Amino acid sequence: MKIKNLTDEQIIKRVQKGKTEDFGEIVKRYSNKVFSIGMRFFYNTDDSADFSQEVFFKAFSNINSYREIAPFRFWLVKLAYNLALNIKKSKKEEFSSIEEKDFLDRNLSPHESHIANELRETLLEEINKLPERYKVSLDMYFFWGLKYSEISEITGLPVNTIKSDVFRAKNILRSRLKNTLSEECYEL
């Protein structure tokens, strides 16, 4: 059977048994996802590429700790998430989950582009004022497109706590953006 036809879990079992070259298939499957997580935290390709290499190195080094309690992809994303948080805490960088490309449309006039960028900056300022846990839950839910159960698996927080954090974050943002142009342009 070709390695491409195997499940992640089957590949991991093979790697755990000594077929370390099979880990390359895992890297192929998840390099874009891990790089994307890096971009959400570090905002540039160089840091995100370094982050990706570190994630895969840690995953490979700790492959024997994977026990199939959850799908491998959750284990890998949780490892990436925790590593990103640790790096971020050590660097004390501002959180910026909303990328410029999320806001700007190539069909906008220069004036509309300027307004969209101003709205993005206002929203980022308010998101950065949120408690860290709210920022992370909001980012994973809205910008990574993860389900509450997936966020729970990654963060270790109960699903209802995640739902509550997203709800509270939205309410805080709605309150802070009340009577601003941002409130008119984006439904929270």
JOURRA-V13597 format. One record per pair of residues at least 12 apart in sequence whose ideal C-beta (glycine too) atoms are under 6 Angstrom apart, sorted by the first residue. I is the first residue (numbers start at 1). J is the second residue. Records with the same first field share a line. If there is no record, write none. Layout:
I = J, J
This chain:
3 = 22, 25
8 = 72
9 = 68, 72
11 = 25, 26
12 = 66, 72
15 = 63
16 = 63, 64
23 = 60
27 = 56
30 = 76
34 = 52, 55, 80
35 = 48, 52
37 = 80
38 = 51, 52
40 = 97
41 = 84, 88
43 = 96
55 = 80, 83
59 = 76, 79
70 = 153
74 = 153
77 = 154
78 = 154
81 = 154
94 = 128
95 = 128, 135
96 = 124
97 = 139, 143
98 = 120, 124
103 = 116, 120
104 = 116
119 = 182, 185
122 = 182
123 = 182
126 = 173, 176
130 = 169
133 = 165
134 = 165, 169
137 = 162, 165, 166
138 = 166, 169
141 = 166
148 = 162, 163
170 = 188
173 = 188
174 = 188
